[in-house]
Amino acid sequence: MINKKNIWFLTLFSLILVLSVYYITMPKELLLSNLKTTFNDSDSTNIDIKEASVIETLKVEDKEATDKEKEDLKKILTDSNSSIDKKNEAFDKMKSLDINTSEEENISKKVKEEFKYDTFTKIDGDKIKVIVATDKLDTKTANKIMRFIQKDYDTKKYITVEYK
């Protein structure tokens, strides 16, 4: 008695068998010409692999450090043995990290829009460090960047601008 499973098995098996025989009997020249056109087509597309910039490297390193610090703070928050004071302190620190990260991204975005430079920004308390991706940065532009950043804050910030 033939059931549906057997019919499907025989159909798929015969299809695989036919394709195998076709592949084996195919002339090698045809196979090689197909491979050459496939590789030539992929070679014609531009593959742009460039070295990671200093700014991108700094951003990745900072993100990893921030993520590690957040993980440590989450452990303190979820630990049942931690005191309320430690949990509150960890929560405040995590909130501060989030605020600093968003401010850093905001500053980098504004500097990119205004001065057309890629930047890495790091905020530590009242210190703001900006690293600009350029071969050379003149002092006038660095001063303009510092004033541009300072105008967003009511209190005095210690802003440094470097170029790499």
C-alpha positions as CSV (number, residue, x, y, z in Angstrom):
1,M,0.0,0.0,0.0
2,I,1.4,3.4,-1.0
3,N,0.7,6.3,1.4
4,K,1.5,10.0,1.1
5,K,4.8,9.8,2.9
6,N,6.1,7.2,0.5
7,I,5.0,9.2,-2.5
8,W,6.7,12.4,-1.2
9,F,9.9,10.4,-0.5
10,L,10.0,8.9,-4.0
11,T,9.3,12.2,-5.6
12,L,12.1,14.0,-3.7
13,F,14.5,11.1,-4.2
14,S,13.9,11.0,-7.9
15,L,14.4,14.8,-8.1
16,I,17.7,14.6,-6.3
17,L,18.7,11.7,-8.5
18,V,17.9,13.6,-11.7
19,L,19.8,16.7,-10.6
20,S,22.8,14.7,-9.6
21,V,23.0,12.9,-12.9
22,Y,22.6,16.3,-14.7
23,Y,25.4,17.8,-12.7
24,I,27.7,14.9,-13.3
25,T,27.1,14.8,-17.0
26,M,27.3,18.5,-17.4
27,P,30.3,19.6,-19.6
28,K,33.2,21.0,-17.4
29,E,33.6,24.0,-19.8
30,L,30.0,25.1,-19.1
31,L,30.5,24.7,-15.3
32,L,33.8,26.7,-15.4
33,S,32.3,29.5,-17.5
34,N,29.4,29.9,-15.1
35,L,31.9,30.1,-12.2
36,K,34.0,32.7,-14.0
37,T,31.0,34.9,-14.7
38,T,29.9,34.6,-11.1
39,F,33.3,35.7,-9.8
40,N,33.6,38.4,-12.4
41,D,30.3,39.8,-11.4
42,S,31.3,39.9,-7.8
43,D,34.6,41.5,-8.6
44,S,32.9,44.3,-10.5
45,T,31.1,45.4,-7.4
46,N,33.1,47.8,-5.3
47,I,33.9,46.4,-1.9
48,D,35.1,49.3,0.2
49,I,37.0,48.0,3.3
50,K,38.7,50.8,5.1
51,E,40.6,50.9,8.3
52,A,38.6,51.9,11.3
53,S,39.1,55.5,12.2
54,V,40.5,56.6,15.5
55,I,37.2,58.2,16.4
56,E,35.3,54.9,15.8
57,T,37.8,53.0,17.8
58,L,37.4,55.4,20.7
59,K,33.7,55.2,20.5
60,V,33.7,51.4,20.6
61,E,36.2,51.3,23.5
62,D,34.1,53.9,25.5
63,K,30.9,51.9,24.7
64,E,32.4,48.7,26.0
65,A,33.7,50.4,29.2
66,T,30.3,52.0,29.8
67,D,28.5,48.7,29.2
68,K,30.8,46.9,31.6
69,E,30.2,49.6,34.3
70,K,26.4,49.3,33.8
71,E,26.6,45.5,34.2
72,D,28.5,46.0,37.5
73,L,25.9,48.5,38.6
74,K,23.0,46.2,37.6
75,K,24.6,43.4,39.7
76,I,24.6,45.7,42.7
77,L,20.9,46.6,42.1
78,T,19.8,43.0,41.8
79,D,21.9,41.7,44.6
80,S,19.7,41.0,47.6
81,N,22.6,41.5,50.0
82,S,23.3,45.1,48.9
83,S,22.1,47.8,51.2
84,I,19.6,50.4,50.2
85,D,22.2,53.1,50.2
86,K,24.4,51.1,47.8
87,K,21.5,50.4,45.5
88,N,20.5,54.1,45.5
89,E,24.1,55.1,44.7
90,A,24.3,52.5,41.9
91,F,21.0,53.7,40.5
92,D,22.1,57.3,40.5
93,K,25.4,56.4,38.9
94,M,23.6,54.4,36.2
95,K,21.3,57.4,35.6
96,S,24.3,59.7,35.4
97,L,26.0,57.4,32.9
98,D,22.9,57.5,30.7
99,I,22.7,61.3,30.8
100,N,26.4,61.7,30.0
101,T,26.2,59.3,27.1
102,S,23.3,61.2,25.6
103,E,25.0,64.5,26.1
104,E,28.2,63.2,24.5
105,E,26.3,62.0,21.5
106,N,24.4,65.3,21.3
107,I,27.6,67.3,21.4
108,S,29.3,65.2,18.8
109,K,26.2,65.5,16.5
110,K,26.1,69.3,16.9
111,V,29.8,69.7,16.2
112,K,29.4,67.5,13.1
113,E,26.6,69.7,11.9
114,E,28.3,73.0,12.7
115,F,31.9,72.3,11.8
116,K,31.7,69.2,9.6
117,Y,34.2,67.2,11.8
118,D,33.7,63.7,13.2
119,T,34.3,63.9,16.9
120,F,34.5,61.7,20.0
121,T,33.3,63.4,23.2
122,K,33.8,62.3,26.8
123,I,32.2,64.0,29.7
124,D,33.6,63.5,33.2
125,G,31.9,65.8,35.7
126,D,32.6,69.4,34.6
127,K,35.3,68.3,32.1
128,I,34.5,67.8,28.5
129,K,37.1,66.3,26.2
130,V,36.5,66.5,22.5
131,I,38.7,64.7,20.0
132,V,38.3,65.8,16.4
133,A,39.1,63.6,13.4
134,T,41.3,65.8,11.3
135,D,45.0,66.0,10.2
136,K,45.5,69.4,11.7
137,L,43.2,71.7,13.7
138,D,44.1,75.4,14.1
139,T,43.6,77.2,17.4
140,K,40.9,79.4,16.0
141,T,38.7,76.5,15.1
142,A,39.4,74.8,18.4
143,N,38.4,77.9,20.3
144,K,35.2,78.2,18.2
145,I,34.4,74.6,19.1
146,M,35.0,75.2,22.8
147,R,32.7,78.4,22.7
148,F,30.1,76.5,20.7
149,I,29.9,73.7,23.3
150,Q,30.1,76.1,26.3
151,K,27.1,78.1,25.2
152,D,24.8,75.1,25.9
153,Y,25.7,75.2,29.6
154,D,24.9,77.6,32.3
155,T,27.9,76.7,34.5
156,K,31.6,76.8,33.5
157,K,32.8,73.7,31.8
158,Y,36.5,72.8,31.3
159,I,36.5,71.9,27.6
160,T,39.6,70.5,25.8
161,V,39.8,70.0,22.1
162,E,42.4,67.6,20.6
163,Y,42.8,66.4,17.0
164,K,43.9,63.0,15.8
